[in-house]
Protein backbone atom coordinates (compact mmCIF):
# COMPACT_ATOMS: atom_id res chain seq x y z
CA UNK A 1 0.00 0.00 0.00
CA UNK A 2 2.88 2.39 0.77
CA UNK A 3 4.15 2.01 -2.81
CA UNK A 4 0.68 2.89 -4.16
CA UNK A 5 0.68 6.05 -2.05
CA UNK A 6 4.09 7.07 -3.38
CA UNK A 7 3.06 6.44 -6.98
CA UNK A 8 -0.11 8.45 -6.43
CA UNK A 9 1.85 11.33 -4.87
CA UNK A 10 4.40 11.32 -7.68
CA UNK A 11 1.66 11.31 -10.31
CA UNK A 12 -0.42 13.98 -8.57
CA UNK A 13 2.68 16.15 -8.08
CA UNK A 14 3.56 15.84 -11.76
CA UNK A 15 0.01 16.83 -12.67
CA UNK A 16 0.19 19.85 -10.35
CA UNK A 17 3.54 20.86 -11.85
CA UNK A 18 2.06 20.56 -15.35
CA UNK A 19 -0.94 22.68 -14.30
CA UNK A 20 1.37 25.32 -12.81
CA UNK A 21 3.14 25.38 -16.18
CA UNK A 22 0.05 25.70 -18.40
CA UNK A 23 -2.47 27.70 -16.32
CA UNK A 24 -0.62 31.00 -16.93
CA UNK A 25 -1.26 30.49 -20.66
CA UNK A 26 -5.00 30.56 -19.96
CA UNK A 27 -5.03 33.46 -17.54
CA UNK A 28 -2.56 35.40 -19.68
CA UNK A 29 -5.34 35.74 -22.24
CA UNK A 30 -7.24 38.00 -19.84
CA UNK A 31 -5.79 41.49 -20.28
CA UNK A 32 -4.89 43.51 -17.19
CA UNK A 33 -5.82 40.81 -14.63
CA UNK A 34 -4.22 37.62 -15.95
CA UNK A 35 -1.20 37.72 -13.65
CA UNK A 36 -3.38 38.92 -10.76
CA UNK A 37 -5.21 35.58 -10.82
CA UNK A 38 -2.03 33.86 -9.53
CA UNK A 39 -2.42 30.80 -11.74
CA UNK A 40 0.74 29.02 -10.55
CA UNK A 41 -0.27 29.25 -6.90
CA UNK A 42 -3.41 27.11 -7.15
CA UNK A 43 -1.79 23.82 -8.28
CA UNK A 44 1.01 24.25 -5.74
CA UNK A 45 -1.45 24.69 -2.88
CA UNK A 46 -3.48 21.72 -4.08
CA UNK A 47 -0.30 19.64 -4.28
CA UNK A 48 0.52 20.49 -0.66
CA UNK A 49 -2.94 19.40 0.47
CA UNK A 50 -3.06 16.23 -1.62
CA UNK A 51 0.54 15.02 -1.51
CA UNK A 52 1.92 16.51 1.68
CA UNK A 53 4.43 19.17 2.57
CA UNK A 54 7.52 17.67 0.92
CA UNK A 55 5.88 17.28 -2.49
CA UNK A 56 4.21 20.70 -2.17
CA UNK A 57 7.56 22.28 -1.34
CA UNK A 58 9.25 20.61 -4.32
CA UNK A 59 6.56 21.46 -6.86
CA UNK A 60 6.34 25.01 -5.51
CA UNK A 61 10.06 25.58 -5.81
CA UNK A 62 10.44 23.99 -9.24
CA UNK A 63 7.36 25.42 -11.01
CA UNK A 64 8.36 29.10 -11.46
CA UNK A 65 12.01 28.27 -12.17
CA UNK A 66 11.08 25.60 -14.75
CA UNK A 67 8.63 27.94 -16.46
CA UNK A 68 11.14 30.79 -16.46
CA UNK A 69 13.98 28.67 -17.83
CA UNK A 70 11.86 27.14 -20.61
CA UNK A 71 9.61 30.08 -21.55
CA UNK A 72 11.29 33.16 -20.13
CA UNK A 73 8.15 33.99 -18.11
CA UNK A 74 8.23 35.00 -15.36
CA UNK A 75 11.65 36.62 -15.70
CA UNK A 76 14.21 34.54 -13.82
CA UNK A 77 15.57 37.27 -11.56
CA UNK A 78 14.11 38.46 -9.33
CA UNK A 79 10.55 37.31 -10.18
CA UNK A 80 10.85 33.53 -10.70
CA UNK A 81 13.60 33.24 -8.11
CA UNK A 82 11.48 34.93 -5.41
CA UNK A 83 8.34 33.08 -6.52
CA UNK A 84 10.19 29.78 -6.09
CA UNK A 85 10.62 30.48 -2.38
CA UNK A 86 7.07 31.83 -2.05
CA UNK A 87 5.44 28.86 -3.76
CA UNK A 88 7.66 26.39 -1.92
CA UNK A 89 6.42 27.93 1.32
CA UNK A 90 2.79 27.67 0.14
CA UNK A 91 3.10 24.00 -0.72
CA UNK A 92 5.06 23.09 2.40
CA UNK A 93 3.02 25.06 4.92
CA UNK A 94 -0.43 24.05 3.65
CA UNK A 95 0.64 20.39 3.48
CA UNK A 96 2.09 20.51 6.99
CA UNK A 97 -0.86 22.39 8.49
CA UNK A 98 -3.35 20.07 6.81
CA UNK A 99 -1.56 17.05 8.25
CA UNK A 100 -1.22 18.48 11.77
CA UNK A 101 -4.59 20.16 12.26
CA UNK A 102 -7.86 18.30 12.95
CA UNK A 103 -9.70 17.04 9.86
CA UNK A 104 -12.57 19.54 10.02
CA UNK A 105 -13.69 21.88 7.26
CA UNK A 106 -12.67 25.05 9.07
CA UNK A 107 -9.09 23.81 9.34
CA UNK A 108 -8.82 23.57 5.57
CA UNK A 109 -9.31 27.34 5.55
CA UNK A 110 -6.89 27.76 8.45
CA UNK A 111 -4.24 25.73 6.62
CA UNK A 112 -4.80 27.70 3.43
CA UNK A 113 -4.73 31.12 5.09
CA UNK A 114 -1.62 30.38 7.15
CA UNK A 115 0.20 29.15 4.05
CA UNK A 116 -0.87 32.23 2.08
CA UNK A 117 0.40 34.55 4.80
CA UNK A 118 3.69 32.69 5.31
CA UNK A 119 4.30 32.45 1.55
CA UNK A 120 3.78 36.17 1.08
CA UNK A 121 6.11 36.99 3.97
CA UNK A 122 8.77 34.67 2.51
CA UNK A 123 8.31 36.31 -0.91
CA UNK A 124 8.74 39.75 0.68
CA UNK A 125 11.91 38.75 2.51
CA UNK A 126 13.50 37.12 -0.53
CA UNK A 127 12.44 40.01 -2.78
CA UNK A 128 13.95 42.54 -0.33
CA UNK A 129 17.23 40.59 -0.31
CA UNK A 130 17.31 40.32 -4.12
CA UNK A 131 16.42 43.95 -4.73
CA UNK A 132 18.94 45.21 -2.16
CA UNK A 133 21.63 42.92 -3.60
CA UNK A 134 20.93 44.54 -6.95
CA UNK A 135 21.40 48.00 -5.40
CA UNK A 136 17.72 48.90 -5.07
CA UNK A 137 15.27 49.31 -2.24
CA UNK A 138 12.19 47.20 -1.62
CA UNK A 139 9.77 49.36 0.33
CA UNK A 140 6.88 48.26 2.51
CA UNK A 141 4.55 49.85 -0.04
CA UNK A 142 6.07 47.70 -2.78
CA UNK A 143 5.57 44.65 -0.58
CA UNK A 144 1.91 45.50 0.05
CA UNK A 145 1.30 46.12 -3.65
CA UNK A 146 3.02 42.93 -4.78
CA UNK A 147 1.79 40.63 -2.03
CA UNK A 148 -1.74 41.90 -1.46
CA UNK A 149 -3.15 44.72 -3.58
CA UNK A 150 -2.15 43.34 -6.98
CA UNK A 151 -3.04 39.81 -5.87
CA UNK A 152 -6.60 40.37 -4.59
CA UNK A 153 -8.34 38.57 -7.49
CA UNK A 154 -6.08 35.53 -7.07
CA UNK A 155 -6.45 35.55 -3.29
CA UNK A 156 -10.23 35.49 -3.65
CA UNK A 157 -10.09 32.64 -6.16
CA UNK A 158 -7.80 30.64 -3.86
CA UNK A 159 -10.01 31.16 -0.80
CA UNK A 160 -13.13 30.12 -2.71
CA UNK A 161 -11.86 27.37 -5.02
CA UNK A 162 -9.24 25.45 -3.05
CA UNK A 163 -11.27 24.59 0.09
CA UNK A 164 -14.19 23.42 -2.05
CA UNK A 165 -11.90 21.21 -4.10
CA UNK A 166 -10.20 19.80 -1.00
CA UNK A 167 -13.59 19.05 0.61
CA UNK A 168 -14.70 17.22 -2.54
CA UNK A 169 -11.46 15.21 -2.55
CA UNK A 170 -11.91 14.39 1.15
CA UNK A 171 -15.48 13.27 0.56
CA UNK A 172 -14.26 10.98 -2.22
CA UNK A 173 -11.49 9.59 0.02
CA UNK A 174 -8.63 10.88 -2.13
CA UNK A 175 -6.90 12.75 0.69
CA UNK A 176 -6.35 9.89 3.09
CA UNK A 177 -3.02 9.47 1.28
CA UNK A 178 -1.45 12.49 3.02
CA UNK A 179 0.10 10.42 5.82
C-alpha positions as CSV (number, residue, x, y, z in Angstrom):
1,X,0.0,0.0,0.0
2,X,2.9,2.4,0.8
3,X,4.2,2.0,-2.8
4,X,0.7,2.9,-4.2
5,X,0.7,6.1,-2.1
6,X,4.1,7.1,-3.4
7,X,3.1,6.4,-7.0
8,X,-0.1,8.5,-6.4
9,X,1.8,11.3,-4.9
10,X,4.4,11.3,-7.7
11,X,1.7,11.3,-10.3
12,X,-0.4,14.0,-8.6
13,X,2.7,16.2,-8.1
14,X,3.6,15.8,-11.8
15,X,0.0,16.8,-12.7
16,X,0.2,19.9,-10.4
17,X,3.5,20.9,-11.9
18,X,2.1,20.6,-15.3
19,X,-0.9,22.7,-14.3
20,X,1.4,25.3,-12.8
21,X,3.1,25.4,-16.2
22,X,0.0,25.7,-18.4
23,X,-2.5,27.7,-16.3
24,X,-0.6,31.0,-16.9
25,X,-1.3,30.5,-20.7
26,X,-5.0,30.6,-20.0
27,X,-5.0,33.5,-17.5
28,X,-2.6,35.4,-19.7
29,X,-5.3,35.7,-22.2
30,X,-7.2,38.0,-19.8
31,X,-5.8,41.5,-20.3
32,X,-4.9,43.5,-17.2
33,X,-5.8,40.8,-14.6
34,X,-4.2,37.6,-16.0
35,X,-1.2,37.7,-13.6
36,X,-3.4,38.9,-10.8
37,X,-5.2,35.6,-10.8
38,X,-2.0,33.9,-9.5
39,X,-2.4,30.8,-11.7
40,X,0.7,29.0,-10.5
41,X,-0.3,29.2,-6.9
42,X,-3.4,27.1,-7.2
43,X,-1.8,23.8,-8.3
44,X,1.0,24.2,-5.7
45,X,-1.4,24.7,-2.9
46,X,-3.5,21.7,-4.1
47,X,-0.3,19.6,-4.3
48,X,0.5,20.5,-0.7
49,X,-2.9,19.4,0.5
50,X,-3.1,16.2,-1.6
51,X,0.5,15.0,-1.5
52,X,1.9,16.5,1.7
53,X,4.4,19.2,2.6
54,X,7.5,17.7,0.9
55,X,5.9,17.3,-2.5
56,X,4.2,20.7,-2.2
57,X,7.6,22.3,-1.3
58,X,9.3,20.6,-4.3
59,X,6.6,21.5,-6.9
60,X,6.3,25.0,-5.5
61,X,10.1,25.6,-5.8
62,X,10.4,24.0,-9.2
63,X,7.4,25.4,-11.0
64,X,8.4,29.1,-11.5
65,X,12.0,28.3,-12.2
66,X,11.1,25.6,-14.7
67,X,8.6,27.9,-16.5
68,X,11.1,30.8,-16.5
69,X,14.0,28.7,-17.8
70,X,11.9,27.1,-20.6
71,X,9.6,30.1,-21.6
72,X,11.3,33.2,-20.1
73,X,8.2,34.0,-18.1
74,X,8.2,35.0,-15.4
75,X,11.6,36.6,-15.7
76,X,14.2,34.5,-13.8
77,X,15.6,37.3,-11.6
78,X,14.1,38.5,-9.3
79,X,10.6,37.3,-10.2
80,X,10.8,33.5,-10.7
81,X,13.6,33.2,-8.1
82,X,11.5,34.9,-5.4
83,X,8.3,33.1,-6.5
84,X,10.2,29.8,-6.1
85,X,10.6,30.5,-2.4
86,X,7.1,31.8,-2.1
87,X,5.4,28.9,-3.8
88,X,7.7,26.4,-1.9
89,X,6.4,27.9,1.3
90,X,2.8,27.7,0.1
91,X,3.1,24.0,-0.7
92,X,5.1,23.1,2.4
93,X,3.0,25.1,4.9
94,X,-0.4,24.1,3.6
95,X,0.6,20.4,3.5
96,X,2.1,20.5,7.0
97,X,-0.9,22.4,8.5
98,X,-3.4,20.1,6.8
99,X,-1.6,17.0,8.3
100,X,-1.2,18.5,11.8
101,X,-4.6,20.2,12.3
102,X,-7.9,18.3,12.9
103,X,-9.7,17.0,9.9
104,X,-12.6,19.5,10.0
105,X,-13.7,21.9,7.3
106,X,-12.7,25.1,9.1
107,X,-9.1,23.8,9.3
108,X,-8.8,23.6,5.6
109,X,-9.3,27.3,5.5
110,X,-6.9,27.8,8.5
111,X,-4.2,25.7,6.6
112,X,-4.8,27.7,3.4
113,X,-4.7,31.1,5.1
114,X,-1.6,30.4,7.2
115,X,0.2,29.2,4.1
116,X,-0.9,32.2,2.1
117,X,0.4,34.5,4.8
118,X,3.7,32.7,5.3
119,X,4.3,32.4,1.6
120,X,3.8,36.2,1.1
121,X,6.1,37.0,4.0
122,X,8.8,34.7,2.5
123,X,8.3,36.3,-0.9
124,X,8.7,39.8,0.7
125,X,11.9,38.8,2.5
126,X,13.5,37.1,-0.5
127,X,12.4,40.0,-2.8
128,X,14.0,42.5,-0.3
129,X,17.2,40.6,-0.3
130,X,17.3,40.3,-4.1
131,X,16.4,44.0,-4.7
132,X,18.9,45.2,-2.2
133,X,21.6,42.9,-3.6
134,X,20.9,44.5,-7.0
135,X,21.4,48.0,-5.4
136,X,17.7,48.9,-5.1
137,X,15.3,49.3,-2.2
138,X,12.2,47.2,-1.6
139,X,9.8,49.4,0.3
140,X,6.9,48.3,2.5
141,X,4.6,49.9,0.0
142,X,6.1,47.7,-2.8
143,X,5.6,44.7,-0.6
144,X,1.9,45.5,0.1
145,X,1.3,46.1,-3.7
146,X,3.0,42.9,-4.8
147,X,1.8,40.6,-2.0
148,X,-1.7,41.9,-1.5
149,X,-3.1,44.7,-3.6
150,X,-2.2,43.3,-7.0
151,X,-3.0,39.8,-5.9
152,X,-6.6,40.4,-4.6
153,X,-8.3,38.6,-7.5
154,X,-6.1,35.5,-7.1
155,X,-6.5,35.6,-3.3
156,X,-10.2,35.5,-3.6
157,X,-10.1,32.6,-6.2
158,X,-7.8,30.6,-3.9
159,X,-10.0,31.2,-0.8
160,X,-13.1,30.1,-2.7
161,X,-11.9,27.4,-5.0
162,X,-9.2,25.4,-3.1
163,X,-11.3,24.6,0.1
164,X,-14.2,23.4,-2.0
165,X,-11.9,21.2,-4.1
166,X,-10.2,19.8,-1.0
167,X,-13.6,19.1,0.6
168,X,-14.7,17.2,-2.5
169,X,-11.5,15.2,-2.6
170,X,-11.9,14.4,1.1
171,X,-15.5,13.3,0.6
172,X,-14.3,11.0,-2.2
173,X,-11.5,9.6,0.0
174,X,-8.6,10.9,-2.1
175,X,-6.9,12.7,0.7
176,X,-6.3,9.9,3.1
177,X,-3.0,9.5,1.3
178,X,-1.4,12.5,3.0
179,X,0.1,10.4,5.8
